[in-house]
Amino acid sequence: MMNDTVLLFHGIARTKKSMAKLAGFLSGHGYRVVNVGYPSTKFSISERRNGSQIADFLKNWPLYRKVYGPAGQQLITDQAAMTELFGTVDYELGIIAGNRTIDPVSSLIIGLRVPNDGKVSVESTRLDGASAHIVIPANHTFLPVNKVMWSQTLSFLQHGRFTS
């Protein structure tokens, strides 16, 4: 029986319910899972990436500021404050990025020929010091319920690498 613990943090304007199926999958593979709920529009749990071009574009729009609150301002591509807060990566870190979009407007803002998941470019998911990085055919919104993401997450947790 494993005694490893996995912490799950949902995205902005979501709840821990969005991670419930992944939590169940990992629990079924012997992991102790803590699915953390928090007020995601009040503050953000950094995804340790390089921000979102969509947040850059919308950050000064009143409706964006009202809906996403202070956390929305933390999603911009200037991540100097987050890097200063969290420091350099000196631990095992695997990053799973999607490259499918269901949001043509956001993809237009990011760039028509720029691989993206509808919210962030694939390039912005790369981080110095990460142990592994993989791109899967998934969009940002439904990444938490994507079974390819689940299997890649399990592979990284078990072996420290993704499967090709």
Secondary structure, DSSP 8 states (H G I E B T S, - for coil): ----EEEEE--TT--GGGGHHHHHHHHHTT-EEEEE---TTTS----SS---HHHHHHTT-HHHHHHHHHHHHTTSS--HHHHHHH----S--EEEEE---S-HHHHHHH-TTS-B-SSSBTGGG--TT-SEEEEES--TTTGGG-HHHHHHHHHHHHHSS---
